Every structure is written in C-alpha cells, then in structure tokens.
Amino acid sequence: MAKRKVRFAPEAVRQLRKLRAAQRSRVTDTIGASLGEDDAAIPGKNRFPLRRPSAYGAFELRVGDFGVFYRIVEDEVRVTVIGRKVGNQLLISGKRVIL
C-alpha cells in the first residue's frame, strides 16, 4: 500500500462546502481511506481509471451519488472536482458535464 498526500483543488473545496454536513463527512472520510491510505492507482469496485482522457482527472472514485475526480502526481493525489450523479447525468457545480 502506498500512502499518498491528498490535495484538493480550489474548485473541489468549493464543491465540498456546498454539500450538507453528513454528505461532506462521508465524502471526505471515503477520500481519506480510499485515496490517502490505500493505493489510489489500483482499480477497485468504486475506484477506477476513466476510459477517455478528461480535463477533470484521470481517475474517478464513486461515493454514493458523488463522483470524485482525481489525478496522481508522484506521491500526491490531487482531487480536481466533485460531481453529483443524477440518473445518467453528471452535474459539476450544477452544470451538466459529459466525460
């Protein structure tokens, strides 16, 4: 297991602040466990590389209805954005996004 430091982009911090306290706690706890303490590069049930290159990141971590997009740079995990899945759509900062 490779421990990595997790850093949040300013946009990801703004998106976290908009969540309710219980949602924010669940998302940050899962990020810490899955990305910081576990090896973020190894795919799992809720953690996987994106099929196509994206400006939002190279990997996605699913936390319930939320998608946490991140990149791995050396010994850091950089969380770029946090979106919400509604049906088959992804909303980032309230805007529909196609990956």
The first five atom37 places (N, CA, C, CB, O) and aatype in JSON, in Angstrom:
{
  "aatype": [12, 0, 11, 1, 11, 19, 1, 13, 0, 14, 6, 0, 19, 1, 5, 10, 1, 11, 10, 1, 0, 0, 5, 1, 15, 1, 19, 16, 3, 16, 9, 7, 0, 15, 10, 7, 6, 3, 3, 0, 0, 9, 14, 7, 11, 2, 1, 13, 14, 10, 1, 1, 14, 15, 0, 18, 7, 0, 13, 6, 10, 1, 19, 7, 3, 13, 7, 19, 13, 18, 1, 9, 19, 6, 3, 6, 19, 1, 19, 16, 19, 9, 7, 1, 11, 19, 7, 2, 5, 10, 10, 9, 15, 7, 11, 1, 19, 9, 10],
  "atom_mask": [
    [1, 1, 1, 1, 1],
    [1, 1, 1, 1, 1],
    [1, 1, 1, 1, 1],
    [1, 1, 1, 1, 1],
    [1, 1, 1, 1, 1],
    [1, 1, 1, 1, 1],
    [1, 1, 1, 1, 1],
    [1, 1, 1, 1, 1],
    [1, 1, 1, 1, 1],
    [1, 1, 1, 1, 1],
    [1, 1, 1, 1, 1],
    [1, 1, 1, 1, 1],
    [1, 1, 1, 1, 1],
    [1, 1, 1, 1, 1],
    [1, 1, 1, 1, 1],
    [1, 1, 1, 1, 1],
    [1, 1, 1, 1, 1],
    [1, 1, 1, 1, 1],
    [1, 1, 1, 1, 1],
    [1, 1, 1, 1, 1],
    [1, 1, 1, 1, 1],
    [1, 1, 1, 1, 1],
    [1, 1, 1, 1, 1],
    [1, 1, 1, 1, 1],
    [1, 1, 1, 1, 1],
    [1, 1, 1, 1, 1],
    [1, 1, 1, 1, 1],
    [1, 1, 1, 1, 1],
    [1, 1, 1, 1, 1],
    [1, 1, 1, 1, 1],
    [1, 1, 1, 1, 1],
    [1, 1, 1, 0, 1],
    [1, 1, 1, 1, 1],
    [1, 1, 1, 1, 1],
    [1, 1, 1, 1, 1],
    [1, 1, 1, 0, 1],
    [1, 1, 1, 1, 1],
    [1, 1, 1, 1, 1],
    [1, 1, 1, 1, 1],
    [1, 1, 1, 1, 1],
    [1, 1, 1, 1, 1],
    [1, 1, 1, 1, 1],
    [1, 1, 1, 1, 1],
    [1, 1, 1, 0, 1],
    [1, 1, 1, 1, 1],
    [1, 1, 1, 1, 1],
    [1, 1, 1, 1, 1],
    [1, 1, 1, 1, 1],
    [1, 1, 1, 1, 1],
    [1, 1, 1, 1, 1],
    [1, 1, 1, 1, 1],
    [1, 1, 1, 1, 1],
    [1, 1, 1, 1, 1],
    [1, 1, 1, 1, 1],
    [1, 1, 1, 1, 1],
    [1, 1, 1, 1, 1],
    [1, 1, 1, 0, 1],
    [1, 1, 1, 1, 1],
    [1, 1, 1, 1, 1],
    [1, 1, 1, 1, 1],
    [1, 1, 1, 1, 1],
    [1, 1, 1, 1, 1],
    [1, 1, 1, 1, 1],
    [1, 1, 1, 0, 1],
    [1, 1, 1, 1, 1],
    [1, 1, 1, 1, 1],
    [1, 1, 1, 0, 1],
    [1, 1, 1, 1, 1],
    [1, 1, 1, 1, 1],
    [1, 1, 1, 1, 1],
    [1, 1, 1, 1, 1],
    [1, 1, 1, 1, 1],
    [1, 1, 1, 1, 1],
    [1, 1, 1, 1, 1],
    [1, 1, 1, 1, 1],
    [1, 1, 1, 1, 1],
    [1, 1, 1, 1, 1],
    [1, 1, 1, 1, 1],
    [1, 1, 1, 1, 1],
    [1, 1, 1, 1, 1],
    [1, 1, 1, 1, 1],
    [1, 1, 1, 1, 1],
    [1, 1, 1, 0, 1],
    [1, 1, 1, 1, 1],
    [1, 1, 1, 1, 1],
    [1, 1, 1, 1, 1],
    [1, 1, 1, 0, 1],
    [1, 1, 1, 1, 1],
    [1, 1, 1, 1, 1],
    [1, 1, 1, 1, 1],
    [1, 1, 1, 1, 1],
    [1, 1, 1, 1, 1],
    [1, 1, 1, 1, 1],
    [1, 1, 1, 0, 1],
    [1, 1, 1, 1, 1],
    [1, 1, 1, 1, 1],
    [1, 1, 1, 1, 1],
    [1, 1, 1, 1, 1],
    [1, 1, 1, 1, 1]
  ],
  "atom_positions": [
    [[0.84, -1.19, 0.0], [0.0, 0.0, 0.0], [0.87, 1.24, 0.0], [-0.95, 0.0, 1.22], [1.83, 1.35, 0.77]],
    [[0.54, 2.16, -0.85], [1.28, 3.4, -0.94], [0.45, 4.54, -0.35], [1.66, 3.7, -2.41], [-0.6, 4.89, -0.89]],
    [[0.94, 5.11, 0.75], [0.23, 6.26, 1.32], [0.61, 7.49, 0.52], [0.55, 6.45, 2.83], [1.78, 7.73, 0.24]],
    [[-0.4, 8.25, 0.18], [-0.16, 9.48, -0.58], [-0.88, 10.63, 0.12], [-0.65, 9.34, -2.05], [-1.9, 10.45, 0.78]],
    [[-0.33, 11.8, -0.05], [-0.97, 13.0, 0.48], [-2.08, 13.4, -0.47], [0.06, 14.16, 0.66], [-1.89, 13.41, -1.68]],
    [[-3.24, 13.74, 0.07], [-4.38, 14.15, -0.74], [-4.47, 15.67, -0.7], [-5.72, 13.5, -0.23], [-4.52, 16.27, 0.37]],
    [[-4.49, 16.28, -1.89], [-4.63, 17.74, -2.01], [-5.9, 18.03, -2.8], [-3.38, 18.38, -2.7], [-6.21, 17.34, -3.77]],
    [[-6.61, 19.06, -2.38], [-7.85, 19.46, -3.04], [-7.63, 20.73, -3.85], [-8.96, 19.67, -2.01], [-7.04, 21.69, -3.36]],
    [[-8.09, 20.72, -5.08], [-8.07, 21.93, -5.91], [-9.1, 22.91, -5.33], [-8.39, 21.6, -7.43], [-10.05, 22.48, -4.68]],
    [[-8.92, 24.21, -5.55], [-9.88, 25.19, -5.02], [-11.32, 24.89, -5.45], [-9.49, 26.59, -5.48], [-12.25, 25.08, -4.66]],
    [[-11.52, 24.44, -6.67], [-12.87, 24.11, -7.15], [-13.46, 22.96, -6.35], [-12.84, 23.74, -8.65], [-14.65, 22.99, -6.01]],
    [[-12.67, 21.95, -6.03], [-13.14, 20.82, -5.24], [-13.51, 21.25, -3.82], [-12.08, 19.72, -5.18], [-14.48, 20.75, -3.25]],
    [[-12.75, 22.18, -3.26], [-13.06, 22.7, -1.92], [-14.4, 23.44, -1.95], [-11.93, 23.65, -1.41], [-15.21, 23.27, -1.03]],
    [[-14.64, 24.24, -2.97], [-15.92, 24.96, -3.09], [-17.08, 23.96, -3.21], [-15.91, 25.91, -4.32], [-18.13, 24.15, -2.6]],
    [[-16.88, 22.91, -3.98], [-17.93, 21.92, -4.15], [-18.2, 21.15, -2.86], [-17.57, 20.96, -5.26], [-19.34, 20.82, -2.56]],
    [[-17.15, 20.87, -2.1], [-17.33, 20.2, -0.8], [-18.13, 21.07, 0.16], [-15.97, 19.86, -0.18], [-18.99, 20.57, 0.88]],
    [[-17.85, 22.37, 0.17], [-18.54, 23.28, 1.09], [-20.04, 23.38, 0.8], [-17.93, 24.67, 1.01], [-20.83, 23.69, 1.69]],
    [[-20.43, 23.11, -0.46], [-21.84, 23.19, -0.82], [-22.64, 21.96, -0.37], [-21.98, 23.36, -2.32], [-23.87, 21.97, -0.38]],
    [[-21.93, 20.9, 0.02], [-22.62, 19.68, 0.47], [-23.13, 19.84, 1.89], [-21.68, 18.47, 0.37], [-22.61, 20.64, 2.66]],
    [[-24.16, 19.06, 2.23], [-24.62, 19.02, 3.61], [-23.54, 18.38, 4.47], [-25.97, 18.25, 3.74], [-22.69, 17.65, 3.95]],
    [[-23.56, 18.64, 5.75], [-22.5, 18.16, 6.66], [-22.34, 16.64, 6.6], [-22.81, 18.59, 8.09], [-21.21, 16.16, 6.55]],
    [[-23.42, 15.9, 6.6], [-23.34, 14.43, 6.56], [-22.74, 13.96, 5.24], [-24.74, 13.81, 6.75], [-21.93, 13.03, 5.23]],
    [[-23.12, 14.59, 4.14], [-22.57, 14.23, 2.83], [-21.09, 14.56, 2.77], [-23.32, 14.95, 1.7], [-20.28, 13.75, 2.31]],
    [[-20.74, 15.74, 3.24], [-19.35, 16.18, 3.23], [-18.48, 15.24, 4.06], [-19.23, 17.62, 3.77], [-17.37, 14.89, 3.65]],
    [[-18.98, 14.84, 5.21], [-18.24, 13.93, 6.08], [-18.03, 12.58, 5.4], [-18.98, 13.74, 7.41], [-16.93, 12.02, 5.45]],
    [[-19.07, 12.06, 4.78], [-18.97, 10.76, 4.1], [-17.96, 10.83, 2.95], [-20.35, 10.32, 3.56], [-17.14, 9.93, 2.79]],
    [[-18.02, 11.9, 2.16], [-17.12, 12.05, 1.02], [-15.67, 12.2, 1.5], [-17.53, 13.28, 0.16], [-14.78, 11.53, 0.97]],
    [[-15.42, 13.06, 2.48], [-14.04, 13.26, 2.94], [-13.49, 12.02, 3.63], [-13.98, 14.45, 3.9], [-12.31, 11.7, 3.47]],
    [[-14.31, 11.3, 4.39], [-13.85, 10.06, 5.03], [-13.46, 9.02, 3.98], [-14.93, 9.49, 5.95], [-12.44, 8.35, 4.11]],
    [[-14.28, 8.9, 2.94], [-14.0, 7.93, 1.88], [-12.76, 8.34, 1.09], [-15.21, 7.8, 0.94], [-11.95, 7.49, 0.73]],
    [[-12.61, 9.63, 0.83], [-11.41, 10.11, 0.13], [-10.17, 9.77, 0.95], [-11.49, 11.64, -0.13], [-9.19, 9.27, 0.4]],
    [[-10.21, 10.03, 2.22], [-9.06, 9.74, 3.08], [-8.71, 8.26, 3.09], [0.0, 0.0, 0.0], [-7.53, 7.9, 3.01]],
    [[-9.72, 7.41, 3.2], [-9.48, 5.97, 3.26], [-9.07, 5.39, 1.91], [-10.72, 5.26, 3.76], [-8.12, 4.62, 1.83]],
    [[-9.78, 5.76, 0.85], [-9.55, 5.15, -0.46], [-8.39, 5.76, -1.23], [-10.78, 5.25, -1.28], [-7.73, 5.06, -2.0]],
    [[-8.15, 7.04, -1.05], [-7.11, 7.7, -1.83], [-5.85, 7.99, -1.03], [-7.65, 8.99, -2.4], [-4.75, 7.96, -1.58]],
    [[-5.99, 8.27, 0.23], [-4.83, 8.61, 1.04], [-4.15, 7.4, 1.65], [0.0, 0.0, 0.0], [-2.92, 7.3, 1.61]],
    [[-4.93, 6.49, 2.21], [-4.35, 5.35, 2.91], [-4.19, 4.12, 2.02], [-5.19, 5.0, 4.1], [-3.27, 3.33, 2.22]],
    [[-5.07, 3.95, 1.05], [-5.0, 2.83, 0.12], [-4.3, 3.32, -1.14], [-6.43, 2.27, -0.2], [-4.11, 4.52, -1.32]],
    [[-3.9, 2.4, -2.02], [-3.24, 2.81, -3.26], [-4.27, 3.29, -4.26], [-2.42, 1.64, -3.86], [-5.05, 2.5, -4.78]],
    [[-4.28, 4.59, -4.52], [-5.29, 5.23, -5.37], [-5.17, 4.82, -6.83], [-5.17, 6.73, -5.27], [-6.11, 5.05, -7.6]],
    [[-4.06, 4.23, -7.23], [-3.86, 3.84, -8.63], [-4.44, 2.46, -8.95], [-2.39, 3.87, -8.96], [-4.61, 2.12, -10.12]],
    [[-4.73, 1.67, -7.92], [-5.26, 0.32, -8.14], [-6.77, 0.38, -8.24], [-4.82, -0.63, -7.0], [-7.43, 0.82, -7.3]],
    [[-7.34, -0.06, -9.38], [-8.8, -0.04, -9.54], [-9.49, -0.93, -8.51], [-9.18, -0.47, -10.95], [-8.95, -1.96, -8.09]],
    [[-10.68, -0.51, -8.13], [-11.5, -1.28, -7.21], [-12.95, -1.16, -7.64], [0.0, 0.0, 0.0], [-13.25, -0.68, -8.73]],
    [[-13.84, -1.59, -6.77], [-15.27, -1.53, -7.09], [-15.74, -0.1, -7.35], [-16.08, -2.14, -5.96], [-16.49, 0.14, -8.3]],
    [[-15.3, 0.83, -6.54], [-15.74, 2.23, -6.66], [-14.63, 3.19, -7.06], [-16.33, 2.68, -5.36], [-14.82, 4.4, -7.01]],
    [[-13.49, 2.66, -7.46], [-12.34, 3.49, -7.84], [-11.77, 2.91, -9.14], [-11.26, 3.53, -6.7], [-11.38, 1.75, -9.19]],
    [[-11.72, 3.76, -10.17], [-11.28, 3.24, -11.47], [-10.75, 4.36, -12.36], [-12.43, 2.52, -12.16], [-11.11, 5.52, -12.18]],
    [[-9.89, 3.99, -13.33], [-9.42, 4.99, -14.29], [-10.52, 5.32, -15.28], [-8.16, 4.48, -15.04], [-11.35, 4.47, -15.6]],
    [[-10.54, 6.55, -15.77], [-11.51, 6.95, -16.77], [-11.14, 6.32, -18.11], [-11.59, 8.5, -16.89], [-9.96, 6.15, -18.41]],
    [[-12.13, 5.99, -18.9], [-11.88, 5.35, -20.19], [-11.24, 6.29, -21.19], [-13.17, 4.81, -20.76], [-10.39, 5.88, -21.99]],
    [[-11.65, 7.55, -21.15], [-11.11, 8.56, -22.07], [-10.45, 9.67, -21.25], [-12.22, 9.15, -22.99], [-10.88, 9.95, -20.13]],
    [[-9.42, 10.28, -21.8], [-8.79, 11.41, -21.09], [-9.8, 12.52, -20.82], [-7.59, 11.97, -21.9], [-10.66, 12.81, -21.66]],
    [[-9.7, 13.13, -19.67], [-10.63, 14.18, -19.28], [-9.86, 15.33, -18.63], [-11.71, 13.64, -18.33], [-8.82, 15.13, -18.01]],
    [[-10.4, 16.52, -18.78], [-9.8, 17.69, -18.13], [-10.01, 17.63, -16.62], [-10.39, 18.99, -18.7], [-9.34, 18.34, -15.87]],
    [[-10.95, 16.8, -16.17], [-11.28, 16.72, -14.75], [-10.38, 15.78, -13.96], [-12.71, 16.28, -14.58], [-10.28, 15.9, -12.74]],
    [[-9.74, 14.85, -14.63], [-8.87, 13.92, -13.93], [-8.68, 12.64, -14.71], [0.0, 0.0, 0.0], [-9.29, 12.44, -15.76]],
    [[-7.84, 11.78, -14.17], [-7.56, 10.5, -14.82], [-8.31, 9.35, -14.17], [-6.06, 10.22, -14.79], [-8.48, 8.29, -14.76]],
    [[-8.79, 9.57, -12.93], [-9.47, 8.53, -12.17], [-10.76, 9.08, -11.57], [-8.57, 7.97, -11.06], [-10.94, 10.29, -11.43]],
    [[-11.66, 8.16, -11.24], [-12.89, 8.54, -10.54], [-13.07, 7.63, -9.34], [-14.12, 8.46, -11.48], [-12.85, 6.42, -9.42]],
    [[-13.48, 8.22, -8.23], [-13.87, 7.5, -7.03], [-15.35, 7.77, -6.82], [-13.01, 7.93, -5.77], [-15.76, 8.93, -6.72]],
    [[-16.15, 6.73, -6.76], [-17.58, 6.92, -6.52], [-17.87, 6.79, -5.03], [-18.41, 5.89, -7.32], [-17.44, 5.86, -4.36]],
    [[-18.62, 7.77, -4.55], [-19.07, 7.78, -3.15], [-20.56, 8.03, -3.19], [-18.31, 8.89, -2.29], [-21.01, 9.17, -3.21]],
    [[-21.34, 6.96, -3.21], [-22.79, 7.09, -3.34], [-23.13, 7.75, -4.67], [0.0, 0.0, 0.0], [-22.76, 7.25, -5.73]],
    [[-23.85, 8.88, -4.62], [-24.23, 9.61, -5.83], [-23.15, 10.59, -6.29], [-25.51, 10.37, -5.58], [-23.36, 11.32, -7.26]],
    [[-22.03, 10.61, -5.62], [-20.98, 11.57, -5.95], [-19.83, 10.9, -6.7], [-20.46, 12.24, -4.67], [-19.5, 9.74, -6.45]],
    [[-19.24, 11.66, -7.61], [-18.05, 11.22, -8.32], [-16.91, 12.16, -7.96], [0.0, 0.0, 0.0], [-17.01, 13.37, -8.17]],
    [[-15.84, 11.61, -7.43], [-14.66, 12.39, -7.06], [-13.61, 12.12, -8.14], [-14.13, 12.01, -5.62], [-13.16, 10.99, -8.31]],
    [[-13.23, 13.16, -8.87], [-12.28, 13.01, -9.96], [-10.9, 13.48, -9.48], [-12.73, 13.81, -11.22], [-10.77, 14.53, -8.84]],
    [[-9.88, 12.68, -9.81], [-8.55, 12.99, -9.3], [-7.46, 12.54, -10.26], [-8.35, 12.34, -7.95], [-7.69, 11.76, -11.19]],
    [[-6.27, 13.06, -10.0], [-5.05, 12.68, -10.72], [-4.02, 12.24, -9.69], [-4.49, 13.88, -11.6], [-4.07, 12.66, -8.53]],
    [[-3.1, 11.41, -10.12], [-2.0, 11.01, -9.26], [-0.74, 11.64, -9.84], [-1.87, 9.43, -9.16], [-0.37, 11.39, -10.99]],
    [[-0.09, 12.46, -9.02], [1.14, 13.13, -9.43], [2.21, 12.8, -8.39], [0.94, 14.69, -9.58], [2.19, 13.31, -7.28]],
    [[3.14, 11.93, -8.78], [4.21, 11.45, -7.91], [3.62, 10.85, -6.63], [5.18, 12.59, -7.57], [2.96, 9.82, -6.69]],
    [[3.85, 11.47, -5.48], [3.34, 10.92, -4.22], [2.11, 11.67, -3.71], [4.44, 10.96, -3.16], [1.8, 11.63, -2.52]],
    [[1.41, 12.37, -4.62], [0.2, 13.12, -4.26], [-1.0, 12.65, -5.06], [0.41, 14.61, -4.47], [-0.88, 12.25, -6.22]],
    [[-2.15, 12.72, -4.42], [-3.42, 12.54, -5.11], [-4.05, 13.93, -5.15], [-4.36, 11.47, -4.4], [-4.28, 14.53, -4.1]],
    [[-4.33, 14.42, -6.34], [-4.91, 15.76, -6.49], [-6.37, 15.64, -6.9], [-4.12, 16.59, -7.54], [-6.68, 15.28, -8.03]],
    [[-7.25, 15.95, -5.96], [-8.7, 15.92, -6.22], [-9.03, 17.2, -6.97], [-9.54, 15.79, -4.88], [-8.82, 18.3, -6.46]],
    [[-9.55, 17.05, -8.2], [-9.8, 18.22, -9.05], [-11.23, 18.72, -8.93], [-9.5, 17.88, -10.49], [-11.44, 19.92, -8.75]],
    [[-12.21, 17.84, -9.02], [-13.62, 18.23, -8.9], [-14.42, 17.12, -8.24], [-14.22, 18.58, -10.28], [-14.01, 15.96, -8.21]],
    [[-15.58, 17.52, -7.7], [-16.52, 16.57, -7.12], [-17.86, 16.84, -7.78], [-16.6, 16.7, -5.55], [-18.39, 17.94, -7.7]],
    [[-18.41, 15.83, -8.41], [-19.68, 15.97, -9.11], [-20.74, 15.07, -8.51], [0.0, 0.0, 0.0], [-20.44, 14.18, -7.71]],
    [[-21.97, 15.31, -8.89], [-23.1, 14.51, -8.42], [-23.73, 13.8, -9.61], [-24.16, 15.39, -7.69], [-23.98, 14.41, -10.65]],
    [[-23.97, 12.52, -9.44], [-24.62, 11.74, -10.48], [-26.14, 11.79, -10.24], [-24.1, 10.26, -10.49], [-26.61, 11.44, -9.16]],
    [[-26.87, 12.21, -11.26], [-28.33, 12.25, -11.21], [-28.81, 11.45, -12.41], [-28.91, 13.74, -11.21], [-28.75, 11.93, -13.54]],
    [[-29.29, 10.24, -12.15], [-29.65, 9.36, -13.26], [-28.4, 9.02, -14.04], [0.0, 0.0, 0.0], [-27.42, 8.54, -13.47]],
    [[-28.43, 9.27, -15.33], [-27.25, 9.0, -16.15], [-26.47, 10.28, -16.47], [-27.65, 8.31, -17.44], [-25.64, 10.3, -17.38]],
    [[-26.73, 11.35, -15.72], [-26.06, 12.62, -15.95], [-25.09, 12.93, -14.81], [-27.08, 13.75, -16.1], [-25.3, 12.53, -13.67]],
    [[-24.03, 13.64, -15.14], [-23.08, 14.11, -14.16], [-23.2, 15.63, -14.07], [-21.63, 13.68, -14.53], [-23.11, 16.33, -15.07]],
    [[-23.4, 16.11, -12.84], [-23.5, 17.55, -12.61], [-22.29, 17.99, -11.8], [-24.84, 17.91, -11.87], [-22.02, 17.46, -10.71]],
    [[-21.56, 18.96, -12.34], [-20.44, 19.55, -11.62], [-20.75, 21.03, -11.47], [-19.07, 19.31, -12.37], [-20.9, 21.75, -12.46]],
    [[-20.84, 21.47, -10.22], [-21.22, 22.85, -9.9], [-22.55, 23.22, -10.54], [-20.13, 23.83, -10.36], [-22.75, 24.34, -11.0]],
    [[-23.47, 22.26, -10.57], [-24.8, 22.49, -11.08], [-24.93, 22.44, -12.6], [0.0, 0.0, 0.0], [-26.03, 22.63, -13.14]],
    [[-23.83, 22.2, -13.3], [-23.86, 22.16, -14.77], [-23.66, 20.73, -15.25], [-22.77, 23.08, -15.37], [-22.83, 19.99, -14.72]],
    [[-24.42, 20.35, -16.27], [-24.32, 19.01, -16.85], [-22.99, 18.9, -17.61], [-25.53, 18.71, -17.8], [-22.63, 19.77, -18.4]],
    [[-22.28, 17.8, -17.35], [-20.98, 17.58, -17.94], [-20.97, 16.23, -18.63], [-19.86, 17.66, -16.88], [-21.53, 15.26, -18.11]],
    [[-20.35, 16.16, -19.79], [-20.17, 14.89, -20.49], [-18.69, 14.58, -20.47], [-20.73, 14.95, -21.96], [-17.87, 15.39, -20.9]],
    [[-18.36, 13.4, -19.97], [-16.94, 13.0, -19.91], [-16.54, 12.3, -21.18], [-16.67, 12.09, -18.7], [-15.39, 11.88, -21.32]]
  ]
}
